[in-house]
Amino acid sequence: AVLLTERTGARGVQTGEVYDVYDQACHHVGKAPLTARRVSMLISNLDMLGLITARTVSRGRYGRTKEIHSSLPPNVDAAAIIQDSEPDLEPIFSSKYRHQSRL
């Protein structure tokens, strides 16, 4: 989901945006999505592995969120690697997704 949102040019993607795109991707392939809490834990694991950087940001009374950036070098096409290794996931990368608009 981070790859899909950053592919549109968005930088500093938030946890809620990642979950929304992930939820839409699950519906495209006909799978039940994980909970938002579980996705947040997976984001933390990817951060520990160094694949992404996830910084917790406080929004005051609006709560906390994680601001997520991909740590992959620009010359690595992760989407192509995933599509080559898992052909069943190709519809995920070819589908259109609704993204949140920022105010």
Secondary structure as a PSIPRED ss2 file (coil, helix, strand):
# PSIPRED VFORMAT (PSIPRED V4.0)

   1 A C   1.000  0.000  0.000
   2 V H   0.000  1.000  0.000
   3 L H   0.000  1.000  0.000
   4 L H   0.000  1.000  0.000
   5 T H   0.000  1.000  0.000
   6 E H   0.000  1.000  0.000
   7 R H   0.000  1.000  0.000
   8 T C   1.000  0.000  0.000
   9 G C   1.000  0.000  0.000
  10 A C   1.000  0.000  0.000
  11 R C   1.000  0.000  0.000
  12 G C   1.000  0.000  0.000
  13 V E   0.000  0.000  1.000
  14 Q E   0.000  0.000  1.000
  15 T H   0.000  1.000  0.000
  16 G H   0.000  1.000  0.000
  17 E H   0.000  1.000  0.000
  18 V H   0.000  1.000  0.000
  19 Y H   0.000  1.000  0.000
  20 D H   0.000  1.000  0.000
  21 V H   0.000  1.000  0.000
  22 Y H   0.000  1.000  0.000
  23 D H   0.000  1.000  0.000
  24 Q H   0.000  1.000  0.000
  25 A H   0.000  1.000  0.000
  26 C H   0.000  1.000  0.000
  27 H H   0.000  1.000  0.000
  28 H H   0.000  1.000  0.000
  29 V H   0.000  1.000  0.000
  30 G C   1.000  0.000  0.000
  31 K C   1.000  0.000  0.000
  32 A C   1.000  0.000  0.000
  33 P C   1.000  0.000  0.000
  34 L C   1.000  0.000  0.000
  35 T C   1.000  0.000  0.000
  36 A H   0.000  1.000  0.000
  37 R H   0.000  1.000  0.000
  38 R H   0.000  1.000  0.000
  39 V H   0.000  1.000  0.000
  40 S H   0.000  1.000  0.000
  41 M H   0.000  1.000  0.000
  42 L H   0.000  1.000  0.000
  43 I H   0.000  1.000  0.000
  44 S H   0.000  1.000  0.000
  45 N H   0.000  1.000  0.000
  46 L H   0.000  1.000  0.000
  47 D H   0.000  1.000  0.000
  48 M H   0.000  1.000  0.000
  49 L H   0.000  1.000  0.000
  50 G C   1.000  0.000  0.000
  51 L C   1.000  0.000  0.000
  52 I E   0.000  0.000  1.000
  53 T E   0.000  0.000  1.000
  54 A E   0.000  0.000  1.000
  55 R E   0.000  0.000  1.000
  56 T E   0.000  0.000  1.000
  57 V E   0.000  0.000  1.000
  58 S E   0.000  0.000  1.000
  59 R C   1.000  0.000  0.000
  60 G H   0.000  1.000  0.000
  61 R H   0.000  1.000  0.000
  62 Y H   0.000  1.000  0.000
  63 G C   1.000  0.000  0.000
  64 R E   0.000  0.000  1.000
  65 T E   0.000  0.000  1.000
  66 K E   0.000  0.000  1.000
  67 E E   0.000  0.000  1.000
  68 I E   0.000  0.000  1.000
  69 H E   0.000  0.000  1.000
  70 S E   0.000  0.000  1.000
  71 S C   1.000  0.000  0.000
  72 L C   1.000  0.000  0.000
  73 P C   1.000  0.000  0.000
  74 P C   1.000  0.000  0.000
  75 N C   1.000  0.000  0.000
  76 V C   1.000  0.000  0.000
  77 D C   1.000  0.000  0.000
  78 A H   0.000  1.000  0.000
  79 A H   0.000  1.000  0.000
  80 A H   0.000  1.000  0.000
  81 I H   0.000  1.000  0.000
  82 I H   0.000  1.000  0.000
  83 Q H   0.000  1.000  0.000
  84 D H   0.000  1.000  0.000
  85 S H   0.000  1.000  0.000
  86 E C   1.000  0.000  0.000
  87 P H   0.000  1.000  0.000
  88 D H   0.000  1.000  0.000
  89 L H   0.000  1.000  0.000
  90 E H   0.000  1.000  0.000
  91 P H   0.000  1.000  0.000
  92 I H   0.000  1.000  0.000
  93 F H   0.000  1.000  0.000
  94 S H   0.000  1.000  0.000
  95 S C   1.000  0.000  0.000
  96 K C   1.000  0.000  0.000
  97 Y C   1.000  0.000  0.000
  98 R C   1.000  0.000  0.000
  99 H C   1.000  0.000  0.000
 100 Q C   1.000  0.000  0.000
 101 S C   1.000  0.000  0.000
 102 R C   1.000  0.000  0.000
 103 L C   1.000  0.000  0.000
